[in-house]
Amino acid sequence: MDQHVTRQRVLCKAGGEGSLSALVDIPAMYFVLLMALITFSGCSRHDDRAPGPVSRQATGQPSFPGIRHVTIVPNPVARTAPLTVSIEKDGVHGETSSYRYQWFLNKIAVQGATAASFDPSALRRGDMIHVVVTVPDATGGGASYQSSPVAVPNVLPVIKSVALEQDFTLGGRRLLAKVDAFDADQDDIHFGFRWLRNDKVVSEGPDNVFDITDVAQNDIVTVEATPHDRDGGGIPVRARPLVSGNNPPKILSTPLMMANAESYEYAVEAKDPEGDVVAFELETAPSGMSIDRSTGRLTWKPSPAIQGTHHVKVVALDGKGGRTWQEFDLSVPTSMQAPQENSGSGNGS
């Protein structure tokens, strides 16, 4: 019986210890489950205060959207207007006042060229120019963007003015085209001329001289000049037209050499464009020479004492202020000297 009691006590003792252990384990289990629920709930909770990544920028620094393109305008380069920088930021043209600029000519930085515009007046044909734009950051540095280089094209010469001037030398009244022109590339300039009479082209070529001896009264004369360099022609410019007034006579005949020392004759022939009556005079002549005022018949019987070469100037007048002259030299023949002659002419009004 004592043995039985003892065994039950042992069993009870054993059973009591197991029950206590079970009581102790149940709260721990609940604690672990509670902590798991809290952790799970915290991981899945939505926080409206954190919608996306946080971007940081230095205090007081502006925000610069990304630059897509930096270009120089105008392109092709026009040396009559400043070059400027066009900056495209994310598809739109943005503010450029906070940017830094450096212009380069033929890959060399141009001293002082740090503005958003550039004066192209000193550029020459074939020069290459580009610009570097820097977006500043808080450190004083920044990202730099370079434009594509642009080539400076040839600039055709430009005429500033064309004027007509009268010239009364070399045998007939003429008009001279006076042209003032320049070439930005300092190329040699040559000109083509179109002479017009009453709006009809009567002469075309490189000659800047036009003989108006046959131009009638009240005819309108002008010239159109076109400048050329080695690459082509510029814009033609027309002079202010002139309305022709009275025209001087034109001497048509040519003097002959003296055939002998006894006498000389020369029939001076002249015609007036308006049909005016022509009168003749001797302005310079050796002793004994005369001319018929109406017919222009010139005669000379030199005395035996006259030798050598003598200058003659015959003048033809139309009675309205128009005058033309012809000049030549006569050499008196001798047994030891052959006849010599030198002729020239001119006109005026």
C-alpha positions in Angstrom: 0.0 0.0 0.0 2.8 2.4 0.8 4.3 1.6 -2.5 1.1 2.4 -4.3 0.7 5.7 -2.5 4.2 6.6 -3.2 3.8 5.9 -7.0 0.7 8.1 -7.1 2.5 10.9 -5.5 5.2 10.5 -8.0 2.7 10.5 -10.8 0.9 13.5 -9.3 4.2 15.3 -9.0 5.0 14.5 -12.5 1.6 15.5 -13.7 1.7 18.7 -11.7 5.0 19.7 -13.3 3.6 19.1 -16.8 0.5 21.2 -16.1 2.6 24.1 -14.9 4.8 23.9 -17.9 1.8 24.0 -20.1 0.4 27.0 -18.3 3.7 28.8 -18.7 4.0 28.0 -22.5 0.5 29.3 -23.5 1.2 33.0 -22.7 4.5 32.9 -24.5 2.7 31.5 -27.5 0.2 34.4 -27.4 3.0 36.9 -27.0 4.8 35.6 -30.0 1.6 35.6 -32.1 0.8 39.2 -31.0 4.3 40.4 -32.0 4.0 38.7 -35.3 0.6 40.4 -36.0 2.0 43.8 -35.0 5.0 43.4 -37.2 2.9 42.2 -40.2 0.5 45.1 -39.7 3.4 47.6 -39.6 4.9 46.3 -42.9 1.7 46.5 -44.8 0.6 49.9 -43.6 0.2 52.7 -46.3 2.1 56.0 -45.6 0.8 59.0 -47.5 3.8 61.0 -46.5 6.2 59.1 -48.8 4.7 59.2 -52.4 8.1 58.7 -54.3 11.8 59.3 -54.3 13.0 62.5 -52.6 15.1 64.8 -54.8 17.7 67.0 -53.2 19.1 70.3 -54.4 21.4 72.8 -52.9 19.7 75.6 -50.9 19.3 78.8 -53.0 20.2 77.1 -56.3 17.8 77.3 -59.3 16.4 74.1 -60.8 17.5 73.5 -64.4 15.5 71.1 -66.6 17.5 68.9 -68.9 18.9 70.6 -72.0 18.2 68.8 -75.3 19.8 71.0 -77.9 22.1 74.0 -78.1 22.1 75.6 -81.5 23.4 78.8 -83.1 21.0 81.0 -85.0 20.8 82.1 -87.7 22.3 79.3 -89.7 23.6 79.9 -92.3 25.5 82.7 -90.6 24.5 86.2 -91.6 27.3 88.7 -90.8 24.9 91.6 -90.8 23.1 90.5 -87.6 24.3 89.1 -84.2 24.5 85.4 -83.7 22.5 84.1 -80.7 22.2 80.9 -78.8 19.0 78.8 -78.9 18.5 76.4 -76.0 15.8 73.7 -76.1 15.0 72.2 -72.7 12.7 69.2 -72.7 11.0 70.3 -75.9 10.6 74.0 -74.9 12.9 77.0 -75.2 13.8 78.0 -71.6 15.2 80.9 -69.7 18.9 81.3 -70.5 19.8 84.3 -68.3 21.5 82.2 -65.6 23.7 80.2 -68.0 27.3 80.9 -68.8 28.5 81.1 -72.4 31.8 80.8 -74.2 32.1 81.3 -78.0 34.9 79.5 -80.0 36.3 80.6 -83.4 38.1 77.8 -85.2 38.2 75.8 -81.9 39.9 78.7 -80.0 38.0 80.5 -77.3 37.3 84.1 -78.2 38.4 86.3 -75.4 35.5 88.3 -73.9 32.9 86.4 -75.9 30.9 85.2 -72.9 27.4 86.6 -73.7 24.4 84.9 -75.2 25.1 86.8 -78.5 28.1 87.1 -80.7 29.1 89.9 -83.2 29.9 88.2 -86.6 31.1 91.2 -88.4 34.8 90.2 -88.2 34.2 86.6 -89.4 35.5 85.5 -92.7 34.5 82.9 -95.3 35.4 79.3 -94.0 35.6 80.2 -90.3 34.0 77.6 -88.0 32.2 78.9 -84.9 30.6 77.1 -81.9 29.4 77.9 -78.4 29.6 76.1 -75.1 26.8 76.7 -72.6 27.4 75.8 -68.9 24.6 75.2 -66.4 26.0 76.4 -63.0 25.7 74.4 -59.8 26.3 75.1 -56.1 30.0 74.4 -56.4 30.6 77.0 -59.2 31.0 74.3 -61.8 28.2 72.7 -63.7 27.3 70.7 -66.7 28.4 72.0 -70.1 26.6 71.6 -73.5 28.3 72.3 -76.8 26.6 73.3 -80.0 27.4 71.9 -83.4 29.9 74.1 -85.2 28.6 76.2 -88.1 30.6 77.3 -91.1 30.7 80.9 -92.2 29.7 81.1 -95.9 30.9 83.4 -98.6 29.3 86.9 -98.6 28.7 88.3 -102.0 29.9 91.9 -102.6 27.4 94.7 -102.0 27.1 97.9 -104.0 26.6 101.0 -101.8 25.9 103.4 -104.6 26.1 103.9 -108.4 26.3 107.4 -109.9 26.6 108.7 -113.4 29.2 111.4 -114.2 29.9 113.2 -117.4 33.3 112.9 -119.1 34.3 115.2 -121.9 37.6 113.7 -122.9 38.9 111.3 -125.6 37.0 112.5 -128.5 33.4 112.4 -127.4 31.1 113.1 -124.6 30.7 110.1 -122.4 29.1 109.0 -119.2 31.1 107.2 -116.5 29.6 104.8 -114.0 31.1 105.4 -110.5 30.5 102.5 -108.2 31.1 102.3 -104.5 31.1 98.7 -103.2 32.5 96.5 -100.5 33.2 92.8 -99.9 33.0 91.4 -96.4 35.6 88.7 -97.2 37.9 91.4 -98.8 37.7 89.6 -102.2 38.5 91.4 -105.4 35.3 92.9 -106.9 34.6 93.2 -110.6 31.5 94.6 -112.1 29.1 94.0 -115.0 27.2 97.0 -116.5 24.0 97.2 -118.4 23.5 100.6 -120.1 19.9 101.5 -120.8 18.5 104.2 -123.1 14.8 104.9 -122.7 14.5 101.6 -120.7 16.0 99.6 -123.4 19.4 97.8 -123.0 21.8 99.2 -125.5 25.1 98.0 -124.1 26.1 95.2 -121.7 29.5 94.1 -120.4 32.4 95.2 -118.2 32.7 98.7 -119.7 31.8 101.5 -117.2 32.0 104.1 -120.0 29.1 104.9 -122.3 29.3 107.2 -125.3 26.2 109.5 -125.5 27.2 111.5 -128.5 24.3 110.0 -130.5 21.8 110.2 -127.6 19.0 112.6 -128.6 17.6 115.3 -126.5 15.2 114.2 -123.7 16.4 110.6 -124.0 16.7 108.9 -120.6 20.0 107.1 -119.9 20.9 105.0 -116.9 23.2 102.1 -115.9 22.7 99.0 -113.8 25.8 97.6 -112.1 26.2 94.1 -110.7 29.1 93.2 -108.3 30.9 89.9 -108.6 33.5 88.0 -106.5 35.0 84.6 -107.2 31.8 82.8 -106.0 29.1 84.7 -107.9 27.3 87.9 -108.4 25.6 90.2 -105.9 22.5 92.3 -106.2 22.4 94.7 -109.1 21.9 98.4 -108.4 20.7 101.0 -110.9 21.9 104.6 -111.0 19.6 107.5 -111.0 18.7 108.1 -114.6 19.8 111.2 -116.5 17.6 113.0 -119.0 19.7 114.1 -122.0 19.7 117.7 -122.9 21.6 119.3 -125.8 24.3 117.1 -127.3 27.5 118.5 -128.9 28.3 117.8 -132.5 30.4 114.8 -133.4 33.4 115.1 -135.8 33.4 112.3 -138.2 36.4 113.0 -140.4 40.1 112.1 -139.8 42.9 114.5 -140.7 45.6 113.5 -143.3 49.3 114.1 -143.2 50.9 116.9 -145.2 51.9 115.6 -148.6 54.1 118.6 -149.5 55.4 121.7 -147.9 53.5 124.1 -150.1 49.9 123.6 -149.0 47.5 121.6 -146.9 43.8 121.0 -147.0 41.4 119.1 -144.8 37.6 119.0 -145.0 36.4 118.7 -141.5 33.0 116.9 -141.3 30.8 117.0 -138.3 27.2 116.0 -137.4 24.9 117.2 -134.6 22.6 114.6 -133.0 19.7 117.0 -132.8 20.3 118.3 -136.4 21.6 121.7 -135.2 23.7 123.7 -137.7 27.4 123.2 -137.0 30.0 126.0 -137.1 33.8 125.5 -137.1 36.6 127.3 -135.5 40.4 127.0 -135.1 41.4 127.2 -131.4 45.0 126.3 -132.0 46.8 126.6 -135.3 50.1 127.6 -136.9 50.4 130.9 -138.7 48.6 131.2 -142.0 46.1 128.3 -141.3 42.3 129.0 -141.6 39.0 127.2 -141.6 35.6 128.0 -143.3 33.2 128.5 -140.4 30.3 127.1 -142.4 31.8 124.2 -144.4 34.7 123.2 -142.2 37.2 123.4 -145.0 40.7 123.9 -143.5 43.5 125.3 -145.6 47.1 126.2 -144.9 49.9 127.5 -147.1 53.0 127.6 -144.8 55.7 130.1 -145.6 59.1 128.8 -146.6 60.4 129.7 -143.1 57.9 127.4 -141.3 59.4 124.0 -140.5 58.9 121.3 -138.0 55.7 120.0 -136.3 52.7 122.1 -135.5 49.7 121.5 -133.2 46.1 122.0 -134.5 42.8 122.1 -132.6 39.6 122.3 -134.6 36.3 123.1 -132.7 32.8 122.3 -133.9 29.9 124.2 -132.3 26.1 123.7 -132.5 25.1 127.2 -131.4 23.5 126.0 -128.1 26.6 125.6 -126.0 27.6 122.2 -127.4 31.1 121.9 -128.6 33.4 119.2 -129.9 37.1 119.4 -130.7 39.7 117.5 -132.6 43.4 117.8 -132.1 46.3 116.6 -134.3 49.9 117.5 -135.2 51.1 118.4 -138.7 54.8 118.1 -139.7 56.0 120.1 -142.6 57.8 117.8 -145.1 61.4 118.6 -146.0 63.9 116.8 -148.3 65.5 115.2 -145.2 62.2 114.6 -143.2 59.2 112.5 -144.0 55.7 113.8 -143.1 54.7 113.0 -139.5 51.1 113.1 -138.2 49.6 112.6 -134.8 45.8 113.1 -134.4 43.4 113.2 -131.5 40.0 114.5 -130.7 37.7 115.5 -127.8 34.4 117.2 -127.1 32.6 119.1 -124.5 29.5 121.2 -123.8 
